[in-house]
Amino acid sequence: MAIVSGSRQTYDNAASIKENVEDIIYDISPTDTPFMNNAGRINVQNTTFEWQTESLPDPVSTNKHEEAVAFAADTMVDSTRVTNVTQISLRNAVVSGTQLAVSQYGKTTELAHQLMLAARILKNDVEKALVSANPKIAGSSGTARQTRALEHWIVTNDTRGTGGAQATSETAAMTDGTQAALTEDNVEAAMQSAWTAGAQPDVMMVGPFQKRTISGFTGRSNTRQMVDVNTVSSNITLFASDFGDLRVMMNRKQRDRTVFLLDFEYWKVAFLRPFTRQEISKVGDADREQLIVEFGLQSSNEKASAAIFDRSTS
């Protein structure tokens, strides 16, 4: 019963009070996948998939001939076959019979909720794998296949710190170097290298620390902009270099020490099996399902992009 004491009221039967639990579960864990969203998509039919690249020879200034010159065949331009492999990534959900039967706040069913979470986690895993420095692993009995990833691909237009080195092969690990601060000159030099190779990157993909560094570039002092009296603006979303404009894009999944200058036309996510929901045979008093995807990264021509490695993150 309720007991009135002065101006306050207390209860001796708290068990009868209805709980006040909002029927929503709040989760702000990041699930954005900017690289996967912007890269192209292709379907492949084998765990090893291949494509071809070719390059024109350097021009010469001495291409001159006498009149009525005899025909002589030029050296043919040969194409190069390039390969990568797909890797399997999966996440699963296991829910007991009791969890399926009870009513819960913020959920239709526990299994549906856990599968939704598994889908978000798996999507994050794929993005992380795509933008990593992982080398190619062909796979064998007891060894999972691993797709060669973005950092590992870029070897032509690369800037590295002292001691940093490209991988000696597609299956070897690359070597991180001594970290140094990102500068405007780093970006201009990388863009010059890419432009000379015939590339036109238009996206600079960075982690959060490098985004702040870019917004502090001194070249920004030459700009003029109209802002509200109550607004402080230090954001840079477009870097105008001598060799083309770069839209600045942030990616939570990439290593913050690496800055990518990308032309997304030449990057494709290859799917042998798209994101698929699979039921697993029931064991005991539990339902089991998994989400699986088999994917790889195609670098249609790595010369089309550039990377600045080994930048400071503090």
C-alpha positions in Angstrom: 0.0 0.0 0.0 1.0 3.6 -0.5 2.2 5.4 2.6 1.9 9.2 2.8 4.5 11.0 4.8 4.3 14.8 4.8 4.5 16.0 1.2 6.3 12.8 -0.1 4.8 9.5 -1.1 6.7 6.2 -0.9 5.7 2.7 -2.0 6.2 -0.6 -0.1 5.3 -2.7 -3.2 7.9 -1.7 -5.9 7.3 -5.0 -7.8 3.9 -3.6 -8.9 5.5 -0.6 -10.6 5.6 -0.9 -14.4 9.1 -0.6 -15.9 9.8 2.4 -18.1 12.0 0.9 -20.9 12.0 2.6 -24.3 11.3 0.2 -27.1 14.4 1.3 -29.1 18.0 0.2 -28.9 20.5 3.0 -29.7 23.7 2.1 -31.6 26.0 4.7 -33.2 28.8 2.2 -34.2 30.0 3.3 -37.6 29.0 1.2 -40.6 30.0 3.5 -43.4 32.1 1.9 -46.2 33.2 4.7 -48.6 35.7 2.6 -50.6 33.3 -0.2 -51.3 30.5 2.3 -52.1 32.6 4.2 -54.6 34.5 1.4 -56.3 32.9 -0.5 -59.2 31.5 -4.0 -58.8 32.0 -7.0 -61.0 31.0 -10.7 -60.8 33.7 -13.4 -61.2 33.4 -17.1 -61.8 36.5 -18.4 -60.1 38.5 -17.9 -56.9 41.4 -16.6 -59.0 40.3 -13.9 -61.4 42.4 -12.1 -64.0 42.5 -9.0 -66.2 44.9 -7.3 -68.5 46.8 -4.0 -68.5 49.1 -2.4 -71.1 51.2 0.7 -71.4 52.4 2.8 -74.4 56.1 3.2 -74.8 57.7 6.5 -74.0 57.5 9.0 -76.8 60.7 9.9 -78.7 61.8 13.1 -80.4 63.8 11.4 -83.1 61.0 9.6 -85.0 62.2 10.8 -88.5 62.7 8.8 -91.7 64.0 9.3 -95.3 61.7 9.5 -98.2 60.6 6.1 -99.5 61.9 4.4 -96.4 61.6 0.6 -96.4 58.9 -0.8 -94.1 60.2 -2.0 -90.7 57.9 -3.5 -88.1 57.6 -1.6 -84.8 57.8 -3.6 -81.5 54.4 -4.7 -80.6 52.7 -3.4 -77.4 52.1 -6.5 -75.3 49.5 -6.7 -72.5 50.2 -7.9 -69.0 48.0 -10.4 -67.3 47.2 -9.5 -63.7 45.5 -11.7 -61.0 44.1 -11.6 -57.6 42.1 -14.1 -55.5 38.8 -14.0 -53.6 38.6 -14.4 -49.9 35.7 -15.7 -47.8 34.4 -13.6 -44.9 31.6 -14.5 -42.6 29.7 -13.7 -39.4 27.1 -15.8 -37.7 24.3 -15.6 -35.1 23.3 -18.4 -32.6 20.2 -17.9 -30.6 18.7 -20.3 -28.0 15.1 -21.5 -28.1 14.4 -19.4 -25.0 15.7 -16.2 -26.6 13.5 -16.8 -29.5 10.4 -17.4 -27.4 10.6 -14.5 -25.0 9.4 -11.0 -25.8 12.2 -8.3 -25.7 12.3 -4.6 -25.9 13.5 -3.1 -29.2 13.6 -6.3 -31.1 11.2 -8.2 -33.4 13.0 -11.4 -32.7 16.5 -12.0 -31.2 17.6 -13.9 -34.3 16.6 -11.2 -36.7 18.4 -8.6 -34.4 21.6 -10.6 -34.2 21.6 -11.2 -38.0 21.2 -7.5 -38.6 24.2 -6.8 -36.3 26.2 -9.6 -38.1 25.4 -7.9 -41.4 26.8 -4.6 -40.2 29.9 -6.2 -38.7 30.6 -8.2 -41.9 30.2 -5.1 -44.1 32.8 -3.4 -41.9 35.1 -6.4 -42.1 35.0 -6.3 -45.9 35.8 -2.6 -46.1 38.7 -3.0 -43.7 40.1 -5.9 -45.8 39.8 -4.0 -49.0 41.7 -0.9 -47.9 44.4 -2.7 -45.8 48.0 -3.6 -46.7 47.2 -7.3 -47.0 49.2 -9.3 -49.6 47.7 -12.0 -51.8 47.5 -15.5 -50.2 46.6 -18.1 -52.7 45.4 -20.5 -50.0 45.9 -24.2 -49.4 44.7 -26.9 -47.1 44.6 -25.2 -43.7 45.3 -21.7 -45.1 42.6 -19.3 -46.1 42.8 -17.3 -49.3 43.4 -13.6 -48.8 42.8 -10.9 -51.5 45.5 -8.5 -52.3 44.3 -5.1 -50.9 44.5 -1.4 -51.8 47.7 -0.4 -49.9 49.6 -3.4 -51.3 48.5 -2.6 -54.9 49.9 0.9 -55.3 53.5 0.7 -56.2 54.1 3.1 -59.2 53.1 6.4 -57.7 54.1 5.9 -54.1 55.8 8.1 -51.5 57.2 6.3 -48.5 58.9 7.2 -45.3 62.6 6.4 -44.5 63.0 2.6 -44.5 59.6 2.0 -46.1 59.5 -0.3 -49.0 57.2 -1.9 -51.5 56.5 -5.6 -51.2 59.0 -7.7 -53.2 56.1 -9.7 -54.7 52.4 -9.8 -54.7 52.5 -12.3 -51.8 55.1 -10.6 -49.7 54.4 -8.1 -47.0 55.2 -4.4 -47.6 57.5 -2.6 -45.1 56.3 0.4 -43.1 58.8 3.3 -42.9 59.5 6.1 -40.4 56.4 8.3 -40.1 56.6 12.0 -41.0 54.0 14.8 -41.2 51.8 15.1 -44.2 52.5 18.3 -46.2 51.0 20.0 -49.2 54.2 19.3 -51.1 53.6 15.6 -50.4 50.2 15.8 -52.1 51.5 17.9 -55.0 54.4 15.5 -55.6 52.2 12.5 -55.6 49.8 14.1 -58.0 52.7 15.1 -60.3 53.9 11.5 -60.3 50.4 10.2 -61.1 49.8 12.9 -63.8 53.2 12.0 -65.5 52.1 8.4 -65.6 48.9 9.4 -67.3 46.6 9.2 -64.3 44.0 11.7 -63.1 43.1 10.9 -59.4 40.1 12.9 -58.2 39.6 11.6 -54.7 41.9 11.9 -51.7 40.8 9.3 -49.1 42.2 9.8 -45.6 41.7 8.9 -42.0 40.5 11.5 -39.4 43.9 12.7 -38.3 45.1 13.4 -41.9 41.8 15.2 -42.6 42.6 17.6 -39.8 46.1 18.0 -41.2 44.7 18.8 -44.6 42.3 21.4 -43.2 45.3 23.1 -41.7 47.4 23.4 -44.9 48.8 26.9 -45.2 47.7 27.2 -48.8 44.2 27.8 -47.5 45.3 31.2 -46.3 45.1 32.4 -49.9 41.4 31.7 -50.1 38.5 33.9 -49.3 35.1 32.7 -48.3 31.8 34.2 -46.9 30.9 32.7 -43.5 28.3 33.6 -40.9 29.5 35.7 -38.0 28.7 32.9 -35.6 30.6 30.2 -37.7 34.2 29.1 -37.4 35.3 27.4 -40.6 38.5 25.3 -40.9 37.1 22.5 -43.1 38.8 21.6 -46.5 36.7 19.4 -48.8 38.5 20.1 -52.0 42.3 20.2 -52.6 43.1 22.1 -55.9 46.5 20.9 -57.0 48.5 21.9 -60.1 47.5 18.5 -61.6 43.8 18.4 -60.9 41.3 18.7 -58.1 40.9 16.2 -55.3 37.7 15.7 -53.4 38.6 14.9 -49.7 36.9 11.7 -48.4 37.3 10.3 -45.0 37.4 6.6 -44.3 37.3 5.2 -40.7 38.5 1.7 -41.8 41.8 2.6 -43.5 45.1 3.1 -41.7 45.4 6.8 -40.8 49.1 6.7 -41.7 48.3 6.3 -45.4 46.8 8.8 -47.8 45.2 7.5 -51.0 44.8 9.5 -54.2 42.3 7.5 -56.2 40.6 7.3 -59.5 37.7 4.9 -58.6 37.2 4.1 -62.3 40.1 1.7 -61.9 39.1 -0.1 -58.7 36.5 -2.8 -58.6 35.2 -5.1 -55.9 34.9 -8.6 -57.4 32.2 -10.9 -56.0 32.3 -14.7 -56.5 29.5 -14.9 -54.0 27.6 -11.8 -52.9 26.4 -11.2 -49.3 24.3 -14.3 -48.6 22.3 -15.5 -45.7 22.7 -19.2 -44.9 20.8 -21.4 -42.5 23.0 -23.8 -40.5 21.6 -27.2 -39.3 20.0 -27.0 -35.9 22.1 -28.3 -33.0 20.3 -28.7 -29.6 18.0 -26.0 -28.5 19.4 -23.2 -30.7 18.9 -21.7 -34.1 22.0 -20.9 -36.2 22.5 -18.8 -39.3 25.4 -17.2 -40.9 26.1 -14.4 -43.4 28.9 -15.1 -45.9 30.5 -13.2 -48.8 33.4 -14.2 -51.2 35.1 -11.2 -52.7 38.3 -9.8 -54.0 39.8 -6.5 -55.2 40.6 -5.7 -58.8 43.1 -3.0 -59.5 42.3 -2.4 -63.2 45.5 -0.4 -63.5 47.3 0.6 -60.3 49.2 3.4 -62.1 45.9 5.3 -62.2 46.2 6.1 -58.4 48.8 7.1 -55.9 49.5 6.8 -52.2 51.5 8.7 -49.6 52.6 6.2 -47.0 54.0 6.6 -43.5 52.4 9.8 -42.4 52.4 10.9 -38.8 49.2 10.2 -36.8 49.9 12.3 -33.7 
